[in-house]
Amino acid sequence: MTSKVKIAHGILHEVPANIHEILATDSLLRDTWNSLTAIQRNEWICWVTMPKKAQTQAAHLTRMVVEIKEGKKQPCCWPGCPHRNPNAKKWFGNYEHERPKS
């Protein structure tokens, strides 16, 4: 019998499969993740999923794991999720990313 682990989402973004898989297998990381605020989790999710290149997304995911374990609450030098913060959109030029469904 497998037990379901609780993995908290962001305020706009659901936890994608690649992040979910890592959190499901690392209890220390998962506990730290779940202790973040919904906005902080949202920023990490958006920061990892927003790059178009798979290689960049993978690098962001690796860095996210390291930095959360170091105690960081959100990505460094990130203007913020453009889906929730209209002021952050100016940093992304003509980025046309659909707002996630809530």
Secondary structure, DSSP 8 states (H G I E B T S, - for coil): ----------SS----HHHHHHHHH-HHHHHHHHHS-HHHHHHHHHHHH--SSHHHHHHHHHHHHHHHHTT--S-TT----TTT-GGGGGGGTT--------
